[in-house]
Amino acid sequence: MLPVHLWLEIELKKLTEKGVFFYILQRGERNSGIVNLKISNRAGVCSLLTQQRNLNGVLAWVNALEEERVEESIADAYIQRAISRDPDIWVIEIED
């Protein structure tokens, strides 16, 4: 399994090649930090995904919040609480 920073480098390079804009909002632990993915649009609405292991131990993306799409301020508040609990998480924001 690749360290998180290498996996992210590969994935973010793919986004760059496709012309997708992204921001690294929080750099987490280089080898094993969990990744949160904020997908936002210009209307101030976003989705917030986090990594979670399924029953087979494989990492999968799941909604971090109850609603699939929320106001950006709600997602930002969740992100700040998550960082205060675990400063090792990564937070990547993608503009959709």
C-alpha positions in Angstrom: 0.0 0.0 0.0 1.3 3.4 -0.9 1.9 6.1 1.7 -0.9 8.7 1.6 1.3 11.5 0.3 2.4 9.4 -2.7 -1.1 8.3 -3.5 -2.4 11.9 -3.3 0.5 13.1 -5.6 -0.6 10.6 -8.2 -4.3 11.4 -7.9 -3.7 15.2 -7.9 -1.5 14.9 -11.0 -4.4 13.2 -12.8 -6.7 16.1 -11.8 -4.1 18.7 -13.0 -3.8 16.9 -16.4 -7.6 17.0 -16.7 -7.7 20.7 -15.9 -9.5 20.2 -12.6 -8.8 22.9 -10.0 -8.0 21.7 -6.4 -6.6 23.0 -3.2 -4.8 21.2 -0.4 -6.6 22.8 2.6 -4.8 20.6 5.2 -1.7 18.5 4.9 -2.0 15.4 7.1 0.3 12.7 8.2 2.5 11.7 5.2 2.2 8.0 5.5 -1.2 7.1 7.0 -3.5 10.2 7.3 -7.1 9.9 6.3 -8.3 12.0 3.4 -11.4 14.2 3.4 -12.5 15.4 0.0 -14.6 18.5 -0.4 -16.3 18.9 -3.8 -17.7 22.4 -4.1 -19.5 24.4 -6.8 -19.8 28.1 -7.5 -23.3 28.2 -5.8 -21.8 27.6 -2.3 -23.0 24.0 -2.1 -20.7 21.1 -1.7 -20.3 17.4 -0.9 -17.9 16.2 1.8 -16.5 12.7 1.5 -14.2 10.8 3.8 -12.4 7.6 3.6 -13.7 4.6 5.6 -12.8 0.9 5.5 -15.6 -1.4 4.4 -16.2 -4.9 5.9 -13.4 -6.3 3.8 -10.9 -3.7 5.0 -10.8 -1.8 1.7 -10.9 2.0 1.8 -14.0 3.5 0.3 -15.4 7.0 0.0 -18.5 7.8 2.1 -20.5 10.9 2.9 -19.0 12.6 6.0 -22.3 14.3 6.7 -25.9 13.1 6.8 -26.9 15.1 3.7 -25.1 14.4 0.4 -25.0 18.1 -0.5 -24.7 20.9 2.1 -24.0 24.6 2.3 -20.2 25.2 2.2 -20.3 26.7 5.7 -21.6 23.5 7.2 -18.9 21.5 5.5 -16.2 23.9 6.6 -17.4 23.7 10.2 -17.2 19.9 10.0 -13.7 20.1 8.6 -12.5 22.4 11.4 -13.9 20.1 14.0 -12.3 17.1 12.3 -8.9 18.8 12.2 -9.1 19.8 15.9 -9.8 16.1 16.8 -7.2 14.7 14.4 -4.5 17.0 12.9 -3.2 14.1 10.8 -6.1 14.2 8.3 -5.7 15.6 4.8 -8.3 17.9 3.3 -8.5 18.4 -0.4 -11.0 20.7 -2.1 -12.0 20.2 -5.7 -14.0 22.8 -7.7 -16.8 21.0 -9.6 
